[in-house]
Every structure is written in structure tokens, then in C-alpha cells.
Amino acid sequence: MTTNSPQGFGYRARRTFTRLLVFLVILGLGGGVVFLLGQLNSRTFTLVQENGELVVMKGRALPTGAAAYRPGDPRLADAYAPLPLEGQDVTLLTQQKFTDRDELDRALFPLLETLA
């Protein structure tokens, strides 16, 4: 028969504190990952075809999701308004993600050129 040595309160308190600390570190790292994924998503642009128009979408500050892009500058509102497609094939554009507005502008230019 084996006898377990009694463990004192100090040992149990230290073990509980260590487990709590490890849990909080893991939770903090998980929260950091979610925050950074949200930051990356909020800086991406995508194009979506809706009702025969090409709509510019900007990522939200969440790990997933996007909303129609509404620029803060009113002078840019017309530039990023939904574009009527008039039968143009934009499949390649809708499959891409753009990391900044300049990249989006360069991708949209050939389409705007054909629509003009």
C-alpha cells in the first residue's frame, strides 16, 4: 500500500497560480492573434459583383467580413461608387484581394478604360 505524502497549502496554491498564469498567457496570445487578423483584414479591399455592378468592399476590423467601401474624403466617393458592368467579365477581379488602395486602383484602371 502506498501512502501519498500530504501536500501543503503552499504547494497547491503555487500549482493553481501557475495553471491560472498559463491559461491567461494562452488566452492573451489568442486575443492577440484575433486582433492582428482583424488589422490585416481591415486593410484589404475586394471587389464583388452585385446586381450587375462592381462594388468595392473594404475589410472590417474583424478577422473576417467586409462592407461596401465609403471613403472618408467626399471627392473620392464617386471614384469608388458601384460601377455598372455592362456585360464585362470581372471574374478575375472578384477573385483577388488588394492590400492597399493603389493596388486596387491599378487593377480597376483597365476596366474603367474599357467602360469609358
One Martini backbone bead per residue (centre of mass of N, CA, C, O) as a GRO file, in nm:
protein
  116
    1MET     BB    1   0.095   0.038   0.023
    2THR     BB    2   0.041   0.366  -0.060
    3THR     BB    3   0.154   0.684   0.040
    4ASN     BB    4   0.059   1.002   0.043
    5SER     BB    5   0.182   1.296   0.061
    6PRO     BB    6   0.110   1.572   0.201
    7GLN     BB    7  -0.010   1.866   0.068
    8GLY     BB    8   0.024   2.180   0.085
    9PHE     BB    9  -0.098   2.491   0.039
   10GLY     BB   10   0.144   2.610  -0.119
   11TYR     BB   11   0.148   2.406  -0.349
   12ARG     BB   12  -0.145   2.446  -0.449
   13ALA     BB   13  -0.123   2.750  -0.500
   14ARG     BB   14   0.107   2.741  -0.706
   15ARG     BB   15  -0.034   2.555  -0.911
   16THR     BB   16  -0.280   2.736  -0.959
   17PHE     BB   17  -0.125   2.988  -1.049
   18THR     BB   18   0.018   2.858  -1.290
   19ARG     BB   19  -0.237   2.777  -1.446
   20LEU     BB   20  -0.353   3.061  -1.465
   21LEU     BB   21  -0.116   3.187  -1.615
   22VAL     BB   22  -0.122   3.004  -1.864
   23PHE     BB   23  -0.410   3.069  -1.947
   24LEU     BB   24  -0.367   3.380  -1.982
   25VAL     BB   25  -0.150   3.359  -2.199
   26ILE     BB   26  -0.316   3.205  -2.407
   27LEU     BB   27  -0.546   3.411  -2.422
   28GLY     BB   28  -0.369   3.652  -2.509
   29LEU     BB   29  -0.260   3.526  -2.771
   30GLY     BB   30  -0.534   3.483  -2.902
   31GLY     BB   31  -0.615   3.783  -2.898
   32GLY     BB   32  -0.377   3.880  -3.071
   33VAL     BB   33  -0.448   3.723  -3.324
   34VAL     BB   34  -0.727   3.845  -3.370
   35PHE     BB   35  -0.631   4.137  -3.392
   36LEU     BB   36  -0.433   4.098  -3.634
   37LEU     BB   37  -0.645   3.988  -3.830
   38GLY     BB   38  -0.815   4.246  -3.824
   39GLN     BB   39  -0.598   4.436  -3.935
   40LEU     BB   40  -0.560   4.293  -4.204
   41ASN     BB   41  -0.859   4.307  -4.300
   42SER     BB   42  -0.886   4.630  -4.284
   43ARG     BB   43  -0.659   4.645  -4.540
   44THR     BB   44  -0.866   4.521  -4.739
   45PHE     BB   45  -0.964   4.463  -5.080
   46THR     BB   46  -1.267   4.406  -5.266
   47LEU     BB   47  -1.462   4.251  -5.527
   48VAL     BB   48  -1.816   4.277  -5.612
   49GLN     BB   49  -2.092   4.121  -5.766
   50GLU     BB   50  -2.391   4.333  -5.791
   51ASN     BB   51  -2.646   4.382  -5.989
   52GLY     BB   52  -2.436   4.456  -6.232
   53GLU     BB   53  -2.214   4.543  -6.019
   54LEU     BB   54  -1.918   4.694  -5.896
   55VAL     BB   55  -1.801   4.643  -5.565
   56VAL     BB   56  -1.635   4.799  -5.309
   57MET     BB   57  -1.452   4.634  -5.053
   58LYS     BB   58  -1.395   4.655  -4.698
   59GLY     BB   59  -1.248   4.555  -4.438
   60ARG     BB   60  -1.289   4.470  -4.127
   61ALA     BB   61  -1.214   4.475  -3.768
   62LEU     BB   62  -1.210   4.167  -3.841
   63PRO     BB   63  -1.122   3.857  -3.940
   64THR     BB   64  -1.399   3.898  -4.093
   65GLY     BB   65  -1.523   4.071  -4.348
   66ALA     BB   66  -1.733   4.317  -4.529
   67ALA     BB   67  -1.772   4.647  -4.672
   68ALA     BB   68  -1.865   4.904  -4.819
   69TYR     BB   69  -1.688   5.154  -4.959
   70ARG     BB   70  -1.631   5.465  -4.765
   71PRO     BB   71  -1.490   5.737  -4.809
   72GLY     BB   72  -1.385   6.017  -4.630
   73ASP     BB   73  -1.358   6.149  -4.903
   74PRO     BB   74  -1.584   6.302  -5.112
   75ARG     BB   75  -1.408   6.293  -5.379
   76LEU     BB   76  -1.399   5.958  -5.372
   77ALA     BB   77  -1.692   5.850  -5.398
   78ASP     BB   78  -1.712   5.824  -5.714
   79ALA     BB   79  -1.466   5.630  -5.759
   80TYR     BB   80  -1.613   5.400  -5.542
   81ALA     BB   81  -1.851   5.345  -5.686
   82PRO     BB   82  -2.060   5.166  -5.837
   83LEU     BB   83  -2.016   4.967  -6.130
   84PRO     BB   84  -2.120   4.930  -6.436
   85LEU     BB   85  -2.066   4.651  -6.650
   86GLU     BB   86  -2.189   4.588  -6.932
   87GLY     BB   87  -2.085   4.270  -6.972
   88GLN     BB   88  -1.843   4.236  -6.809
   89ASP     BB   89  -1.562   4.045  -6.715
   90VAL     BB   90  -1.480   4.003  -6.343
   91THR     BB   91  -1.360   3.740  -6.220
   92LEU     BB   92  -1.063   3.814  -6.153
   93LEU     BB   93  -1.128   4.053  -5.962
   94THR     BB   94  -1.311   3.888  -5.750
   95GLN     BB   95  -1.050   3.691  -5.665
   96GLN     BB   96  -0.916   3.934  -5.533
   97LYS     BB   97  -0.674   4.088  -5.316
   98PHE     BB   98  -0.618   4.409  -5.166
   99THR     BB   99  -0.379   4.596  -4.969
  100ASP     BB  100  -0.434   4.860  -5.140
  101ARG     BB  101  -0.548   5.128  -5.321
  102ASP     BB  102  -0.343   5.124  -5.552
  103GLU     BB  103  -0.390   4.832  -5.637
  104LEU     BB  104  -0.687   4.873  -5.701
  105ASP     BB  105  -0.654   5.092  -5.916
  106ARG     BB  106  -0.482   4.920  -6.114
  107ALA     BB  107  -0.710   4.703  -6.154
  108LEU     BB  108  -0.944   4.911  -6.251
  109PHE     BB  109  -0.841   5.064  -6.502
  110PRO     BB  110  -0.908   4.871  -6.743
  111LEU     BB  111  -1.212   4.879  -6.691
  112LEU     BB  112  -1.254   5.186  -6.714
  113GLU     BB  113  -1.144   5.205  -7.003
  114THR     BB  114  -1.372   5.024  -7.135
  115LEU     BB  115  -1.619   5.201  -7.022
  116ALA     BB  116  -1.537   5.490  -7.162
   0.00000   0.00000   0.00000
